[in-house]
Amino acid sequence: MSAQQNASTSSEALPSKAGIVVFPGFEPLDAFGPIEALYTLSNEFKLDLYVIAATLDPVYTGLNDPQLNKAGSHFGVNIVPTHTHETVPDDLEVLLVPGGAGAAAPTVAPTVEFIKKVYPKLRYLITVCNGAAVAAAAGVLDGKRATTNKSYWTMLTSLSPNVKWVPTARYVVDGNCWTSGGVSAGIDVTLGWISKLYGEERARTVANIMEYEWRHDPNWDTFAYVFGVASA
């Protein structure tokens, strides 16, 4: 039996509606790394993407807060939403939550409320970096194992003591929640998700097409040691 057959008994069982919720100051690679992996997958499997935000106005990744953007740089990109929190179709199955500096800003509050509202309908929730803190603020990670960005570990995990934080994990799977470490780890968790649903062979093909060296061991994150949180 092929890896694909092992992963899913029928194509009907595979999700076909994925969304990413964005907010001002989201981290570009948190979003576009996983999107690249899913884009590659979508060439062979039916998968539609919804870009979801509070409004349909372009959402800017750059930092306008002078306390965070000390150099005063104007450096970022805009992403144009396809749906608002209110208009996203009910058939949304997979939701990706990126992190970024904006995840700690007051402007993320509508995103937290959206996750709280939509989570019961989802088949899968995938968070990247401190996107886990956004999901945790919505209460959907309470009692679950999860991981997040290692360079801000102490601060992020202290905000949500009801989550069972795993400091050494590259990514963690608990039920339908998939959470990853910082930034590039979002690609690893997305490939892990693809491996689970579509088979490891397919995930490795996607990684190879991306020319990305997949860190496929979910339990090992070098940055847990770089930032000294391995014993947390």
C-alpha positions as CSV (number, residue, x, y, z in Angstrom):
1,M,0.0,0.0,0.0
2,S,1.4,3.4,-0.9
3,A,2.1,6.2,1.5
4,Q,-0.8,8.2,0.1
5,Q,-3.1,5.3,0.7
6,N,-1.8,4.9,4.2
7,A,-2.4,8.6,4.9
8,S,-6.0,8.8,3.7
9,T,-8.4,6.1,2.5
10,S,-10.2,8.5,0.1
11,S,-9.7,11.9,-1.5
12,E,-13.0,12.9,-0.1
13,A,-11.6,12.7,3.4
14,L,-8.9,15.3,2.6
15,P,-9.6,18.9,3.5
16,S,-10.1,21.3,0.6
17,K,-10.7,24.7,2.3
18,A,-7.8,26.3,4.1
19,G,-7.5,29.8,5.5
20,I,-4.9,32.1,7.0
21,V,-5.9,34.8,9.4
22,V,-3.7,37.9,9.2
23,F,-3.3,41.0,11.3
24,P,-1.1,44.2,11.2
25,G,2.5,43.3,11.9
26,F,2.3,39.5,11.1
27,E,5.6,37.8,10.3
28,P,6.0,37.3,6.6
29,L,7.7,33.9,6.7
30,D,5.2,32.6,9.3
31,A,2.6,33.0,6.6
32,F,4.3,32.6,3.3
33,G,6.4,29.6,4.2
34,P,3.4,27.4,5.0
35,I,1.5,28.9,2.1
36,E,4.3,27.9,-0.3
37,A,4.1,24.3,0.9
38,L,0.3,24.3,0.6
39,Y,0.5,26.0,-2.8
40,T,2.8,23.2,-4.0
41,L,0.4,20.6,-2.6
42,S,-2.5,22.3,-4.3
43,N,-1.1,21.5,-7.7
44,E,-2.1,17.9,-7.2
45,F,-4.8,18.0,-4.6
46,K,-7.9,20.3,-4.5
47,L,-7.2,23.0,-2.0
48,D,-8.6,26.5,-1.9
49,L,-7.1,29.4,0.2
50,Y,-8.9,32.1,2.1
51,V,-7.0,35.1,3.3
52,I,-8.9,36.4,6.3
53,A,-8.7,39.7,8.2
54,A,-10.8,42.1,10.2
55,T,-11.5,44.1,7.0
56,L,-10.7,43.8,3.3
57,D,-8.1,46.5,3.5
58,P,-4.5,45.4,2.7
59,V,-2.7,44.1,5.8
60,Y,0.8,45.4,6.3
61,T,3.6,43.3,7.8
62,G,5.8,46.2,8.7
63,L,6.2,47.7,12.1
64,N,4.9,51.2,12.7
65,D,5.5,51.1,16.5
66,P,8.7,53.2,17.2
67,Q,9.4,51.1,20.3
68,L,9.7,48.0,18.1
69,N,11.0,49.6,14.9
70,K,13.8,51.6,16.4
71,A,15.5,52.3,13.0
72,G,12.3,53.9,11.6
73,S,12.4,51.6,8.6
74,H,9.6,51.4,6.1
75,F,10.0,47.7,5.3
76,G,7.1,45.4,4.8
77,V,4.6,43.9,2.3
78,N,0.9,44.1,2.1
79,I,-1.4,41.1,1.7
80,V,-4.9,41.6,0.4
81,P,-7.6,39.6,2.2
82,T,-10.2,37.7,0.4
83,H,-12.6,37.5,3.3
84,T,-13.3,39.3,6.6
85,H,-13.9,37.5,9.9
86,E,-17.6,37.8,9.2
87,T,-17.7,36.7,5.6
88,V,-15.4,33.7,5.6
89,P,-17.4,30.7,4.3
90,D,-18.7,28.2,6.9
91,D,-16.8,25.4,5.0
92,L,-13.4,26.5,6.3
93,E,-11.6,23.4,7.4
94,V,-8.0,24.4,8.1
95,L,-6.9,27.6,9.7
96,L,-3.3,28.9,9.8
97,V,-2.4,31.4,12.5
98,P,1.0,33.2,11.9
99,G,2.8,35.2,14.6
100,G,4.9,38.3,14.5
101,A,5.4,41.5,16.4
102,G,1.8,42.4,15.8
103,A,0.6,39.4,17.7
104,A,1.4,41.4,20.9
105,A,-0.3,44.6,19.8
106,P,-3.9,45.6,20.7
107,T,-4.9,45.3,17.0
108,V,-4.7,41.5,17.3
109,A,-7.8,41.4,19.5
110,P,-10.3,40.9,16.7
111,T,-8.1,38.0,15.5
112,V,-8.3,36.4,18.9
113,E,-12.1,36.7,18.9
114,F,-12.3,35.2,15.4
115,I,-10.3,32.2,16.4
116,K,-12.5,31.7,19.4
117,K,-15.6,31.8,17.2
118,V,-14.4,29.6,14.3
119,Y,-12.3,27.0,16.1
120,P,-15.3,24.6,17.0
121,K,-16.0,24.3,13.2
122,L,-12.4,23.6,12.2
123,R,-10.9,20.2,11.3
124,Y,-7.3,21.5,11.9
125,L,-5.7,24.6,13.5
126,I,-2.0,25.3,12.7
127,T,-0.1,28.0,14.5
128,V,3.4,29.3,13.7
129,C,5.8,31.0,16.1
130,N,3.9,33.3,18.6
131,G,0.7,32.6,16.6
132,A,0.4,30.0,19.4
133,A,0.0,32.8,21.9
134,V,-2.8,34.3,19.8
135,A,-4.6,31.0,19.7
136,A,-3.9,30.5,23.4
137,A,-5.4,33.9,24.2
138,A,-8.6,32.6,22.5
139,G,-8.6,29.7,25.0
140,V,-8.4,27.0,22.3
141,L,-5.1,25.6,23.6
142,D,-6.1,25.2,27.2
143,G,-5.1,21.8,28.5
144,K,-3.3,20.9,25.3
145,R,0.4,20.4,24.6
146,A,1.8,23.1,22.4
147,T,5.0,25.0,21.5
148,T,6.0,28.4,20.3
149,N,8.9,30.8,19.5
150,K,11.9,29.9,21.6
151,S,13.6,33.4,21.7
152,Y,10.6,34.8,23.6
153,W,9.7,31.6,25.4
154,T,9.4,32.8,29.0
155,M,7.3,35.8,28.1
156,L,5.0,34.0,25.7
157,T,4.4,30.9,27.9
158,S,3.7,33.0,31.0
159,L,0.7,34.6,29.3
160,S,-1.1,31.2,29.0
161,P,-0.3,29.0,32.0
162,N,-3.2,26.6,31.2
163,V,-1.3,25.4,28.1
164,K,1.1,22.5,28.5
165,W,4.1,24.1,26.8
166,V,6.8,21.9,25.3
167,P,10.1,23.7,25.2
168,T,12.2,21.4,23.1
169,A,9.7,20.7,20.3
170,R,10.0,21.9,16.7
171,Y,6.3,21.3,16.5
172,V,3.6,19.7,18.6
173,V,0.4,17.9,17.6
174,D,-2.4,17.6,20.2
175,G,-5.7,16.6,18.8
176,N,-6.5,18.8,15.8
177,C,-4.0,21.5,17.0
178,W,-0.6,21.7,15.3
179,T,1.7,24.3,16.9
180,S,5.3,25.2,15.8
181,G,8.4,27.0,17.0
182,G,9.6,30.2,15.5
183,V,9.3,31.5,12.0
184,S,10.9,28.8,9.7
185,A,9.4,26.1,11.9
186,G,6.1,26.9,10.3
187,I,7.3,25.2,7.2
188,D,8.3,22.1,9.2
189,V,4.9,21.8,10.9
190,T,3.1,22.3,7.6
191,L,5.2,19.5,6.0
192,G,4.4,17.4,9.1
193,W,0.7,18.0,8.6
194,I,1.0,17.1,4.9
195,S,2.8,13.9,5.9
196,K,0.1,12.9,8.3
197,L,-2.8,13.5,5.8
198,Y,-1.2,12.9,2.4
199,G,1.7,10.6,3.3
200,E,5.4,11.1,4.0
201,E,6.4,10.6,0.4
202,R,4.2,13.5,-0.6
203,A,5.6,15.7,2.1
204,R,9.1,15.0,1.1
205,T,8.3,15.7,-2.6
206,V,6.8,19.0,-1.6
207,A,10.0,19.8,0.5
208,N,12.2,18.8,-2.4
209,I,10.2,21.0,-4.9
210,M,10.7,23.9,-2.5
211,E,14.4,22.9,-2.1
212,Y,13.8,23.0,1.6
213,E,15.6,20.8,4.1
214,W,12.7,19.5,6.2
215,R,13.4,19.2,9.9
216,H,11.0,16.3,10.3
217,D,11.7,15.4,13.9
218,P,9.0,17.2,15.9
219,N,10.8,16.6,19.2
220,W,14.1,18.4,18.4
221,D,14.4,22.1,18.1
222,T,18.0,23.4,18.0
223,F,16.8,26.9,19.1
224,A,15.5,25.5,22.4
225,Y,19.2,25.2,23.2
226,V,20.4,28.3,21.5
227,F,18.0,30.4,23.6
228,G,18.4,28.3,26.8
229,V,14.8,27.1,27.3
230,A,15.4,23.4,26.9
231,S,15.1,22.8,30.6
232,A,12.0,25.1,31.0
